């Protein structure tokens, strides 16, 4: 029997029995973890409200054996709130749908339980913090999160130099399969010709140039979002269910 303590973000919850829940978290030290929280659906539960999606929490787990992720699910025995991002997110439709897509993305990129994914964890915490604060449009925050999630998992798209030959930009064509913008010589079937403004926006979101991103026109934001969704779909091999509800 072992006790583990870690901080994490609640990705989703599932009902279990009459009063329990299975909580899925992305933790700092143990990656994605599923644990049973007993009695949290009862009205008198002391920490049930802390274990809701979007919550950043400090959690104590009780597990059989020396590993947190084993044959049976650990128990979540204690939880302390670090930041309750859900309070600001769930009251606004645009923030809520963008945040839900962020949680689903984080879960999809951490499909092996128990394997640390510190960069993805820090990216999710930072993304939820910005989303809850309302500093930027929810759609821009989501696209920035998606692009950076792709990057930290080894799928960074190119928005300047040709993704195939390295020819300096700007380059006109964009190919999901090729890994971003490509020059005329490297153009492959299925390439599209997005506006330079949309490509510039995506480059700004990837590098954190929020002044450029916030000044972009809505039509270029929509165009860029379409490219991000297509690129993400290609590398995940299937799209995110939550993306269909995101306001464009």
VMD Tcl script that draws the C-alpha trace (Angstrom):
set ca {
  {0.00 0.00 0.00}
  {1.42 3.41 -0.99}
  {0.46 7.05 -0.77}
  {1.22 9.41 -3.66}
  {0.78 13.17 -3.85}
  {0.75 15.19 -7.04}
  {-0.88 18.24 -8.55}
  {-2.96 17.98 -11.68}
  {-5.82 19.23 -13.81}
  {-9.13 17.36 -13.88}
  {-9.81 16.36 -17.49}
  {-13.12 14.56 -17.08}
  {-15.27 12.59 -14.67}
  {-17.43 9.46 -14.97}
  {-20.14 8.21 -12.65}
  {-19.36 5.04 -10.75}
  {-22.01 3.29 -8.68}
  {-24.43 5.41 -6.69}
  {-22.11 7.99 -5.17}
  {-18.60 7.57 -6.61}
  {-16.78 8.94 -9.63}
  {-13.80 7.98 -11.76}
  {-11.65 11.09 -12.09}
  {-9.21 11.47 -14.98}
  {-6.40 13.94 -14.29}
  {-3.29 15.13 -16.08}
  {-0.70 15.33 -13.32}
  {2.72 16.94 -13.15}
  {4.70 13.92 -12.04}
  {2.70 10.91 -13.24}
  {1.09 12.02 -16.51}
  {-2.48 10.93 -17.05}
  {-4.01 9.18 -14.06}
  {-7.45 7.71 -13.46}
  {-8.56 7.37 -9.86}
  {-11.72 6.57 -7.92}
  {-13.15 9.32 -5.72}
  {-15.59 7.72 -3.31}
  {-18.71 9.48 -2.14}
  {-18.07 12.69 -4.11}
  {-21.58 12.70 -5.61}
  {-23.17 12.94 -2.19}
  {-24.35 16.41 -1.21}
  {-22.32 16.23 2.00}
  {-19.07 15.37 0.23}
  {-16.19 17.51 1.54}
  {-14.17 17.65 -1.68}
  {-16.47 16.57 -4.51}
  {-16.79 20.09 -5.91}
  {-13.01 20.38 -6.14}
  {-12.78 17.43 -8.52}
  {-14.65 18.93 -11.46}
  {-13.25 19.48 -14.99}
  {-10.97 22.53 -15.35}
  {-9.95 22.37 -11.68}
  {-6.25 22.61 -10.85}
  {-5.80 20.58 -7.68}
  {-3.31 19.08 -5.27}
  {-4.35 15.44 -4.87}
  {-3.39 12.56 -2.62}
  {-3.75 9.03 -3.99}
  {-3.84 5.69 -2.20}
  {-2.69 2.77 -4.34}
  {-1.98 -0.92 -3.92}
  {1.66 -1.66 -4.66}
  {4.59 0.66 -5.26}
  {3.26 2.23 -8.48}
  {0.48 4.77 -8.80}
  {-0.77 3.27 -12.07}
  {-1.21 -0.46 -11.65}
  {-3.75 -3.22 -12.13}
  {-6.45 -1.48 -10.12}
  {-7.44 2.17 -9.98}
  {-5.98 4.14 -7.07}
  {-8.23 5.99 -4.64}
  {-8.32 9.76 -4.47}
  {-8.32 10.34 -0.71}
  {-7.67 14.08 -0.43}
  {-7.89 17.13 -2.69}
  {-6.96 20.79 -2.24}
  {-7.78 23.46 -4.82}
  {-4.85 25.28 -6.41}
  {-6.95 27.22 -8.93}
  {-10.67 26.86 -9.72}
  {-10.59 27.81 -13.40}
  {-13.99 26.25 -14.00}
  {-15.83 29.07 -12.25}
  {-14.90 31.55 -14.99}
  {-14.98 29.09 -17.88}
  {-18.32 27.29 -17.52}
  {-20.37 30.51 -17.38}
  {-19.35 31.55 -20.91}
  {-20.20 29.33 -23.90}
  {-17.18 30.32 -26.01}
  {-14.77 29.76 -23.14}
  {-16.45 26.51 -22.12}
  {-16.33 24.93 -25.58}
  {-12.74 26.07 -26.13}
  {-11.75 24.77 -22.70}
  {-13.46 21.42 -23.31}
  {-11.49 21.03 -26.55}
  {-8.28 21.81 -24.63}
  {-9.02 19.12 -22.05}
  {-9.80 16.56 -24.75}
  {-6.60 17.44 -26.61}
  {-4.51 17.00 -23.47}
  {-6.07 13.61 -22.85}
  {-5.52 12.48 -26.43}
  {-1.85 13.45 -26.36}
  {-1.27 11.56 -23.09}
  {-2.79 8.22 -24.01}
  {-0.34 6.16 -21.90}
  {-1.26 6.34 -18.23}
  {1.52 6.87 -15.75}
  {4.00 8.38 -18.22}
  {5.04 11.94 -17.22}
  {4.14 14.65 -19.76}
  {5.38 17.75 -17.98}
  {5.36 20.05 -21.02}
  {1.79 19.11 -21.89}
  {0.76 19.58 -18.26}
  {2.34 23.04 -17.99}
  {0.85 24.01 -21.35}
  {-2.64 23.01 -20.18}
  {-2.34 24.88 -16.87}
  {-1.16 28.01 -18.66}
  {-3.85 27.74 -21.33}
  {-6.65 27.39 -18.79}
  {-5.29 30.30 -16.78}
  {-5.34 32.59 -19.84}
  {-8.76 31.30 -20.92}
  {-10.29 31.89 -17.49}
  {-8.82 35.39 -17.28}
  {-10.40 36.41 -20.59}
  {-7.19 38.07 -21.79}
  {-7.69 36.96 -25.40}
  {-10.51 35.61 -27.58}
  {-11.28 31.98 -26.62}
  {-10.79 30.77 -30.19}
  {-7.30 32.26 -30.32}
  {-6.38 30.71 -26.97}
  {-7.60 27.33 -28.20}
  {-5.70 27.50 -31.50}
  {-2.53 28.58 -29.67}
  {-2.93 25.65 -27.29}
  {-3.51 23.18 -30.13}
  {-0.47 24.38 -32.07}
  {1.78 24.26 -29.03}
  {0.46 20.83 -28.04}
  {1.37 19.59 -31.49}
  {4.81 21.16 -31.11}
  {5.64 19.64 -27.71}
  {4.59 16.24 -29.02}
  {6.91 16.46 -32.02}
  {4.50 17.69 -34.70}
  {5.39 21.39 -34.90}
  {4.10 22.84 -38.20}
  {6.24 25.22 -40.23}
  {4.77 28.63 -41.10}
  {7.89 30.21 -42.58}
  {10.50 28.03 -44.25}
  {9.41 25.21 -46.54}
  {8.65 22.13 -44.42}
  {10.37 19.89 -46.98}
  {13.42 21.64 -48.39}
  {13.84 24.49 -45.91}
  {13.52 27.26 -48.48}
  {13.08 30.55 -46.58}
  {9.58 32.01 -46.55}
  {7.17 33.36 -47.17}
  {5.86 30.30 -49.03}
  {2.44 30.21 -50.64}
  {1.23 26.65 -50.17}
  {0.15 24.75 -47.07}
  {0.14 20.98 -46.82}
  {-1.06 19.10 -43.75}
  {0.76 15.94 -44.84}
  {4.03 17.78 -45.54}
  {4.09 19.48 -42.16}
  {3.16 23.08 -42.91}
  {3.98 25.59 -45.63}
  {5.81 24.35 -48.71}
  {7.39 26.07 -51.69}
  {6.26 25.68 -55.29}
  {8.85 22.98 -56.00}
  {7.76 20.88 -53.00}
  {4.05 21.36 -53.46}
  {2.13 18.09 -53.07}
  {-1.41 17.13 -54.14}
  {-3.97 18.44 -51.69}
  {-2.03 21.58 -50.85}
  {-4.07 24.75 -50.27}
  {-3.22 28.41 -50.74}
  {-4.22 30.22 -47.54}
  {-3.95 33.96 -47.13}
  {-0.67 35.36 -45.87}
  {-2.60 36.89 -42.96}
  {-3.83 33.47 -41.81}
  {-0.33 31.99 -42.00}
  {1.04 34.98 -40.12}
  {-1.62 34.53 -37.44}
  {-0.74 30.87 -36.90}
  {2.93 31.69 -36.67}
  {2.13 34.35 -34.09}
  {0.02 31.95 -32.03}
  {2.76 29.34 -32.07}
  {5.42 31.80 -30.90}
  {3.24 33.77 -28.47}
  {3.03 37.03 -30.42}
  {-0.36 38.03 -28.98}
  {-0.21 41.60 -30.27}
  {-0.29 40.28 -33.84}
  {-2.87 37.60 -33.05}
  {-5.30 39.95 -31.29}
  {-5.18 42.41 -34.22}
  {-6.08 39.79 -36.84}
  {-9.40 40.11 -38.68}
  {-12.14 37.56 -37.89}
  {-12.12 36.09 -41.42}
  {-8.42 35.30 -41.14}
  {-8.96 33.86 -37.66}
  {-11.60 31.49 -39.06}
  {-9.31 30.51 -41.91}
  {-6.47 29.81 -39.52}
  {-8.71 27.74 -37.24}
  {-9.63 25.54 -40.18}
  {-5.96 24.87 -40.93}
  {-5.25 24.06 -37.28}
  {-8.20 21.65 -37.09}
  {-7.10 19.87 -40.28}
  {-3.51 19.59 -39.07}
  {-4.58 18.26 -35.68}
  {-6.96 15.76 -37.28}
  {-4.14 14.44 -39.47}
  {-1.79 13.76 -36.56}
  {-4.40 12.43 -34.14}
  {-5.86 10.31 -36.96}
  {-9.35 11.37 -35.91}
  {-10.81 14.70 -34.94}
  {-11.79 16.03 -31.56}
  {-15.47 15.55 -30.74}
  {-15.56 18.84 -28.85}
  {-14.26 20.93 -31.77}
  {-17.63 20.80 -33.53}
  {-19.15 22.90 -30.76}
  {-16.50 25.62 -30.75}
  {-17.75 28.98 -32.02}
  {-16.10 30.12 -35.23}
}
mol new
graphics top color blue
foreach p $ca { graphics top sphere $p radius 0.5 }
foreach p [lrange $ca 0 end-1] q [lrange $ca 1 end] { graphics top cylinder $p $q radius 0.2 }
display resetview
